[in-house]
Amino acid sequence: MEGPATVYATAGHMHLLGRSIKIELNPGTAGAKVLLDVPAYNFDDQAIRPLDTPVQVERGDVVRVTCTHDAQLRRMLPQLQ
């Protein structure tokens, strides 16, 4: 992060091949926090998810977004063929 901020909510956005998405703050550290974890991503449910408690981020903090997708789904979705 380039400077301080407060995170109030998260929203995972992927396209039709998306399978899971996770957002972590300072992964691998003692103060690590998972801000979003959607292990079974649904394209039709891209709602904003408010955090129970707002999270402060500071200059130098690391935000990691991990997305997985399944290219095999391309065969099942006519609009992607």
HUZI-V911487 format. One record per pair of residues at least 24 apart in sequence whose ideal C-beta (glycine too) atoms are under 7 Angstrom apart, sorted by the first residue. I is the first residue (numbers start at 1). GAP is how many residues later the second one is. D is the distance in Angstrom with one decimal. If there is no record, write none. Layout:
i: (I & I)
gap: (GAP & GAP)
d: (D & D)
This chain:
i: (1 & 1 & 1 & 1 & 1 & 1 & 2 & 3 & 4 & 4 & 4 & 4 & 5 & 6 & 6 & 7 & 7 & 7 & 7 & 7 & 8 & 8 & 8 & 9 & 9 & 9 & 9 & 10 & 10 & 10 & 10 & 11 & 11 & 11 & 12 & 12 & 12 & 12 & 13 & 14 & 14 & 14 & 16 & 16 & 16 & 16 & 17 & 17 & 17 & 17 & 17 & 18 & 18 & 18 & 19 & 19 & 19 & 20 & 21 & 22 & 23 & 23 & 24 & 25 & 25 & 25 & 25 & 26 & 26 & 27 & 27)
gap: (56 & 57 & 58 & 59 & 60 & 62 & 57 & 56 & 52 & 53 & 54 & 55 & 52 & 48 & 50 & 28 & 44 & 47 & 48 & 50 & 42 & 43 & 46 & 39 & 40 & 41 & 42 & 25 & 26 & 39 & 41 & 35 & 37 & 38 & 24 & 26 & 29 & 34 & 33 & 27 & 53 & 55 & 27 & 57 & 61 & 64 & 52 & 53 & 54 & 56 & 57 & 25 & 49 & 51 & 49 & 50 & 51 & 48 & 46 & 44 & 40 & 42 & 40 & 30 & 32 & 36 & 38 & 35 & 36 & 35 & 37)
d: (5.0 & 6.7 & 5.9 & 6.7 & 4.6 & 6.7 & 6.5 & 5.2 & 7.0 & 6.7 & 5.4 & 6.3 & 5.1 & 5.1 & 5.8 & 6.3 & 6.5 & 6.5 & 4.6 & 6.2 & 6.4 & 6.3 & 5.1 & 4.9 & 6.0 & 4.4 & 6.1 & 5.1 & 4.0 & 5.4 & 7.0 & 6.5 & 4.6 & 6.7 & 5.7 & 5.3 & 6.7 & 6.8 & 5.6 & 6.1 & 5.7 & 6.9 & 5.5 & 6.8 & 5.6 & 6.4 & 4.2 & 5.8 & 6.2 & 5.1 & 6.6 & 6.5 & 6.4 & 5.4 & 4.8 & 5.8 & 5.0 & 4.7 & 5.0 & 4.7 & 6.7 & 5.3 & 4.7 & 6.5 & 6.4 & 6.2 & 5.8 & 5.6 & 5.5 & 6.8 & 5.0)
